[in-house]
Amino acid sequence: MKRLVYILFFVIIEQISFGQQLPLYSQYLYNKFLINPAVTGSDGYTSINLTARKQWVGLSGSPQTFSFSVQTRFLKRGYIIKTNNNNKTIFRPQNDAKVGLGASVFSNQSGLIQRTGFQLAYSYHIWLQRMTQLSLGLSFTGTHFRINAKELSLQDQNDPLLNDNLLRGVFIPDATFGAYLLNRQYNIGFSVNQIFGASAKIGNDAYSNYKLYRHYYIFGSYSFERGKDIEFRPAVLIMMSEQQKPVVNPLVEFGLNFIYNQSFWAGLSYRTSGAIIANVGVKYSKVFIGYSFDFTLQEIQRITYGTHEISIAWKFGDSARRYRWLDRY
């Protein structure tokens, strides 16, 4: 019985998403911090984000993900010396901010497996030119894996699975590295998740080498401005996992987004695993609210109501005096 449950568990894990161990997000474009720690504080805002995603609604045991994150950019107060037209030396205050810090907590359930964890991120930002910023980031992650006992139905209440390490839970530390290039018109990012490739010590020798594989993300977008308020933004996301064989067989998502007055956006994307994603969002004061719907082109769509994702964000600190680099965007 124990061996059967484990076999079913690993079959489920292999089939979820595109064979990867990390959850997919359909609104990554508006919260790239979810997949790249270098984004932490890159735009100068203090951001609070909440994301909830339910995949394949209507299907029992389908994946669901919740995440809550906070990120900011720390300022260092300084002064520059200037000489005015009267040859008088003056000291002018100047804010310099190169360090970003962020944190997140998340919960992901896929079938029998419940994953709960946290991320602590550090980023460093460098101006390459007046209009281009390079950011490097590193995060430490900790994930707690366990079997959700509520989903189990065992005839033998003395089954060894009830005392197994995975049922009690195992904690796995890991790390993520990212790089991010930001410009007024474009952005490009790269990150590698689960760098250490740690193994989960489940307890049974037959499954003691269940490994967390490295995942790679490459994304980019470009803005075409049409007038003062209208913007079109094509974007692409490439996802690869060492869990896939071959690794060079990536999952690609590309789409086009329409933005009006930086207060309303809507977009349509296609994912090569066989899904069409529609998203829409609105900004009110300092609050951003977004919604996306994934319509899968696979047979599973016949028994589900699609995939739904909601995100809410609060962004503070848009004062030009405090965050001078925002004048450049």
VEXDREN-2710 file (C-alpha; in Angstrom, 1 decimal):
% VEXDREN-2710
k/r/px/py/pz
1/MET/0.0/0.0/0.0
2/LYS/2.8/2.4/0.9
3/ARG/4.7/1.7/-2.3
4/LEU/1.5/2.3/-4.3
5/VAL/0.8/5.7/-2.7
6/TYR/4.4/6.8/-3.4
7/ILE/4.2/5.7/-7.0
8/LEU/0.9/7.6/-7.5
9/PHE/2.5/10.6/-5.8
10/PHE/5.5/10.7/-8.2
11/VAL/3.3/10.2/-11.2
12/ILE/1.2/13.2/-10.2
13/ILE/4.3/15.3/-9.6
14/GLU/5.8/14.4/-12.9
15/GLN/2.6/15.4/-14.8
16/ILE/1.8/18.7/-13.0
17/SER/2.6/21.8/-14.9
18/PHE/5.2/20.9/-17.5
19/GLY/7.0/18.3/-15.4
20/GLN/8.6/20.9/-13.2
21/GLN/8.5/21.1/-9.4
22/LEU/7.8/24.8/-9.1
23/PRO/4.4/26.4/-9.7
24/LEU/3.5/28.4/-12.8
25/TYR/2.3/32.0/-12.6
26/SER/0.3/33.7/-15.4
27/GLN/0.9/37.2/-14.1
28/TYR/4.6/37.1/-13.7
29/LEU/5.0/40.2/-15.8
30/TYR/3.5/42.3/-13.1
31/ASN/5.4/40.6/-10.2
32/LYS/8.7/39.3/-11.5
33/PHE/9.9/39.0/-8.0
34/LEU/8.1/35.6/-7.9
35/ILE/10.7/34.1/-10.3
36/ASN/13.7/36.4/-10.0
37/PRO/15.3/37.8/-6.8
38/ALA/17.2/40.5/-8.7
39/VAL/13.9/42.3/-9.3
40/THR/13.8/43.1/-5.6
41/GLY/13.5/46.9/-5.3
42/SER/14.5/47.4/-8.9
43/ASP/11.7/49.9/-9.7
44/GLY/12.3/51.9/-6.5
45/TYR/8.9/51.1/-5.0
46/THR/8.1/49.5/-1.7
47/SER/5.7/46.7/-2.9
48/ILE/3.4/44.4/-1.1
49/ASN/2.0/41.6/-3.3
50/LEU/-0.6/38.9/-2.7
51/THR/-1.2/36.2/-5.4
52/ALA/-3.7/33.3/-5.3
53/ARG/-3.8/30.7/-8.1
54/LYS/-6.1/27.7/-8.6
55/GLN/-5.3/25.4/-11.4
56/TRP/-7.9/23.2/-13.2
57/VAL/-10.9/24.3/-11.1
58/GLY/-13.3/21.4/-10.6
59/LEU/-10.7/18.7/-10.6
60/SER/-10.1/17.2/-7.2
61/GLY/-6.5/17.5/-6.0
62/SER/-5.5/20.0/-8.6
63/PRO/-2.6/22.4/-7.9
64/GLN/-3.3/25.6/-5.9
65/THR/-0.7/28.2/-4.9
66/PHE/-0.7/31.2/-2.5
67/SER/2.1/33.7/-2.1
68/PHE/2.6/36.9/-0.1
69/SER/5.7/39.1/-0.7
70/VAL/7.2/42.4/0.4
71/GLN/10.1/44.1/-1.3
72/THR/11.8/47.5/-1.0
73/ARG/14.9/49.5/-1.9
74/PHE/17.0/51.0/0.9
75/LEU/18.3/54.5/0.7
76/LYS/21.6/55.9/1.7
77/ARG/21.7/59.6/2.5
78/GLY/24.6/61.6/1.0
79/TYR/25.7/65.0/-0.3
80/ILE/27.3/66.3/-3.4
81/ILE/29.4/69.5/-3.6
82/LYS/28.5/72.0/-6.3
83/THR/29.5/75.5/-7.2
84/ASN/26.7/77.9/-8.3
85/ASN/26.9/80.9/-10.7
86/ASN/28.3/83.1/-7.9
87/ASN/31.2/80.7/-7.3
88/LYS/29.7/79.8/-4.0
89/THR/30.1/76.2/-2.8
90/ILE/26.9/74.5/-1.8
91/PHE/26.0/71.1/-0.4
92/ARG/23.1/69.5/-2.1
93/PRO/21.4/66.4/-0.5
94/GLN/21.4/63.3/-2.7
95/ASN/19.8/59.9/-2.2
96/ASP/21.6/56.9/-3.4
97/ALA/20.0/53.5/-3.3
98/LYS/21.7/50.3/-4.5
99/VAL/20.4/47.7/-2.1
100/GLY/17.1/46.0/-2.3
101/LEU/15.6/43.5/0.3
102/GLY/12.6/41.3/0.0
103/ALA/10.8/38.4/1.6
104/SER/8.0/36.1/0.7
105/VAL/6.0/33.2/2.1
106/PHE/4.2/30.7/-0.1
107/SER/2.1/27.6/0.0
108/ASN/1.6/25.2/-2.9
109/GLN/-0.5/22.0/-2.8
110/SER/-0.4/19.5/-5.6
111/GLY/-2.4/16.3/-5.0
112/LEU/-1.1/14.7/-1.8
113/ILE/1.9/17.0/-1.5
114/GLN/1.8/20.2/0.5
115/ARG/4.7/22.6/0.1
116/THR/5.0/25.6/2.4
117/GLY/8.1/27.8/2.5
118/PHE/9.7/31.2/2.6
119/GLN/12.2/33.3/0.6
120/LEU/14.6/36.0/1.8
121/ALA/16.1/38.0/-1.1
122/TYR/19.0/40.5/-1.5
123/SER/19.6/42.6/-4.6
124/TYR/22.3/45.1/-5.7
125/HIS/21.5/47.6/-8.4
126/ILE/24.1/49.3/-10.7
127/TRP/23.5/52.1/-13.3
128/LEU/25.2/51.1/-16.5
129/GLN/24.0/54.2/-18.3
130/ARG/21.6/57.1/-17.5
131/MET/18.7/55.0/-18.7
132/THR/19.8/51.4/-18.0
133/GLN/20.1/49.5/-14.7
134/LEU/21.7/46.1/-14.0
135/SER/20.5/44.2/-11.0
136/LEU/21.9/41.1/-9.4
137/GLY/20.0/39.1/-6.8
138/LEU/20.4/36.1/-4.5
139/SER/17.8/34.6/-2.3
140/PHE/17.7/31.8/0.4
141/THR/14.7/29.6/0.3
142/GLY/13.3/27.1/2.8
143/THR/10.6/24.6/1.9
144/HIS/8.7/22.2/4.1
145/PHE/7.3/19.2/2.3
146/ARG/4.7/16.9/3.7
147/ILE/1.8/14.6/2.7
148/ASN/-1.6/16.1/3.3
149/ALA/-3.1/13.4/5.6
150/LYS/-6.6/14.6/4.9
151/GLU/-6.2/13.4/1.3
152/LEU/-5.2/9.9/2.4
153/SER/-7.5/6.9/2.7
154/LEU/-5.7/3.9/4.2
155/GLN/-7.5/0.7/5.1
156/ASP/-4.7/-0.3/7.5
157/GLN/-4.4/2.4/10.2
158/ASN/-1.1/0.8/11.1
159/ASP/0.3/1.4/7.7
160/PRO/4.0/2.5/7.9
161/LEU/3.1/5.5/5.7
162/LEU/1.4/7.1/8.7
163/ASN/4.7/7.3/10.5
164/ASP/6.8/8.2/7.5
165/ASN/9.1/11.2/7.4
166/LEU/7.2/12.8/4.5
167/LEU/3.9/12.6/6.4
168/ARG/5.5/14.3/9.3
169/GLY/7.3/16.7/7.0
170/VAL/10.8/17.4/5.8
171/PHE/12.5/20.8/5.5
172/ILE/14.8/21.5/2.5
173/PRO/16.9/24.7/2.2
174/ASP/18.0/26.0/-1.2
175/ALA/18.9/29.2/-3.1
176/THR/18.0/31.2/-6.2
177/PHE/20.2/33.5/-8.3
178/GLY/19.0/36.1/-10.7
179/ALA/20.1/38.9/-13.0
180/TYR/17.9/41.7/-14.4
181/LEU/18.4/44.5/-16.9
182/LEU/15.9/47.3/-16.8
183/ASN/15.4/50.2/-19.2
184/ARG/12.6/52.6/-19.9
185/GLN/11.7/50.6/-23.0
186/TYR/12.8/47.0/-22.3
187/ASN/13.7/44.5/-19.6
188/ILE/15.5/41.2/-19.7
189/GLY/15.9/38.8/-16.8
190/PHE/17.5/35.4/-16.1
191/SER/17.3/33.3/-12.9
192/VAL/18.2/29.8/-11.8
193/ASN/16.1/28.3/-9.0
194/GLN/16.9/25.4/-6.6
195/ILE/20.6/25.8/-7.2
196/PHE/21.7/23.2/-4.7
197/GLY/19.4/20.5/-6.0
198/ALA/18.8/19.2/-2.6
199/SER/17.3/15.7/-2.0
200/ALA/14.3/15.0/0.1
201/LYS/15.0/12.3/2.7
202/ILE/11.6/10.7/2.7
203/GLY/12.5/7.7/4.8
204/ASN/12.1/4.7/2.5
205/ASP/15.4/3.8/0.8
206/ALA/13.6/3.3/-2.5
207/TYR/12.7/7.0/-2.6
208/SER/15.5/8.6/-0.6
209/ASN/16.9/10.3/-3.7
210/TYR/13.9/12.4/-4.7
211/LYS/15.7/15.5/-5.9
212/LEU/14.8/19.1/-6.4
213/TYR/16.0/19.9/-9.9
214/ARG/17.3/23.3/-11.1
215/HIS/14.9/25.5/-12.9
216/TYR/15.8/28.2/-15.3
217/TYR/13.8/31.3/-16.3
218/ILE/14.5/33.7/-19.1
219/PHE/12.1/36.6/-19.7
220/GLY/11.9/39.9/-21.5
221/SER/9.5/42.5/-22.7
222/TYR/9.6/45.6/-24.9
223/SER/7.4/48.7/-24.7
224/PHE/6.0/50.4/-27.8
225/GLU/4.5/53.8/-26.8
226/ARG/1.8/55.2/-29.0
227/GLY/1.1/58.7/-27.7
228/LYS/1.1/59.8/-24.1
229/ASP/-1.2/57.2/-22.6
230/ILE/-1.1/54.1/-24.9
231/GLU/1.5/51.4/-24.7
232/PHE/1.8/47.9/-26.3
233/ARG/4.2/45.5/-24.6
234/PRO/5.1/42.1/-26.2
235/ALA/6.7/39.7/-23.8
236/VAL/8.2/36.2/-23.7
237/LEU/9.0/33.8/-20.9
238/ILE/11.2/30.7/-21.4
239/MET/11.2/28.0/-18.7
240/MET/13.5/25.0/-18.5
241/SER/14.1/22.3/-15.9
242/GLU/16.8/19.7/-15.4
243/GLN/13.9/17.4/-14.5
244/GLN/13.0/17.5/-18.2
245/LYS/14.8/15.2/-20.6
246/PRO/16.2/16.8/-22.7
247/VAL/16.8/20.0/-20.8
248/VAL/16.9/22.0/-24.1
249/ASN/13.2/21.3/-24.5
250/PRO/11.8/24.5/-22.9
251/LEU/8.3/25.7/-22.1
252/VAL/7.8/29.0/-23.8
253/GLU/5.1/31.6/-23.2
254/PHE/4.7/34.6/-25.4
255/GLY/2.0/37.3/-25.6
256/LEU/1.0/40.9/-26.2
257/ASN/-0.2/43.3/-23.5
258/PHE/-2.1/46.6/-23.9
259/ILE/-1.6/49.3/-21.3
260/TYR/-3.6/52.5/-21.0
261/ASN/-2.4/55.5/-18.9
262/GLN/-0.5/53.1/-16.6
263/SER/-3.8/52.4/-15.0
264/PHE/-5.5/49.7/-17.1
265/TRP/-4.0/46.7/-18.8
266/ALA/-5.2/43.6/-20.8
267/GLY/-3.3/40.9/-22.6
268/LEU/-3.3/37.6/-24.3
269/SER/-0.6/34.9/-24.2
270/TYR/0.0/31.4/-25.6
271/ARG/1.9/28.7/-23.7
272/THR/3.5/25.9/-25.7
273/SER/2.3/23.3/-23.3
274/GLY/-1.1/24.0/-24.8
275/ALA/-2.8/26.9/-23.1
276/ILE/-4.2/30.4/-23.9
277/ILE/-3.9/32.9/-21.1
278/ALA/-6.0/36.1/-20.9
279/ASN/-5.3/38.7/-18.2
280/VAL/-6.8/42.1/-17.2
281/GLY/-6.0/44.6/-14.5
282/VAL/-6.6/48.0/-13.1
283/LYS/-4.8/50.5/-10.9
284/TYR/-6.6/52.6/-8.3
285/SER/-4.5/55.0/-6.3
286/LYS/-1.7/52.9/-5.0
287/VAL/-3.5/49.6/-5.4
288/PHE/-3.1/47.2/-8.4
289/ILE/-5.6/44.4/-9.0
290/GLY/-5.1/41.8/-11.7
291/TYR/-6.9/38.7/-12.9
292/SER/-5.9/36.0/-15.4
293/PHE/-7.7/32.9/-16.8
294/ASP/-5.9/30.0/-18.4
295/PHE/-7.7/27.9/-21.0
296/THR/-5.9/24.7/-21.6
297/LEU/-6.1/23.1/-25.1
298/GLN/-5.6/19.6/-23.7
299/GLU/-8.3/17.0/-22.9
300/ILE/-8.3/17.9/-19.2
301/GLN/-10.2/21.1/-20.1
302/ARG/-13.4/19.0/-20.6
303/ILE/-13.6/18.2/-16.9
304/THR/-12.4/21.5/-15.5
305/TYR/-13.4/25.2/-15.4
306/GLY/-9.9/26.4/-16.4
307/THR/-7.2/28.0/-14.2
308/HIS/-7.8/31.2/-12.3
309/GLU/-5.2/33.6/-10.8
310/ILE/-5.8/36.8/-8.8
311/SER/-3.1/39.3/-7.7
312/ILE/-3.3/42.4/-5.5
313/ALA/-0.4/44.8/-5.0
314/TRP/0.2/47.9/-3.0
315/LYS/3.1/50.1/-4.2
316/PHE/4.4/53.1/-2.1
317/GLY/7.2/55.6/-2.4
318/ASP/6.7/57.2/-5.8
319/SER/7.9/60.6/-4.7
320/ALA/10.4/61.9/-7.3
321/ARG/12.4/63.5/-4.4
322/ARG/12.8/60.3/-2.6
323/TYR/13.2/57.9/-5.6
324/ARG/15.0/59.9/-8.2
325/TRP/15.5/57.0/-10.6
326/LEU/11.7/56.9/-11.2
327/ASP/12.1/60.1/-13.3
328/ARG/13.8/57.9/-15.8
329/TYR/10.9/55.5/-16.3
END
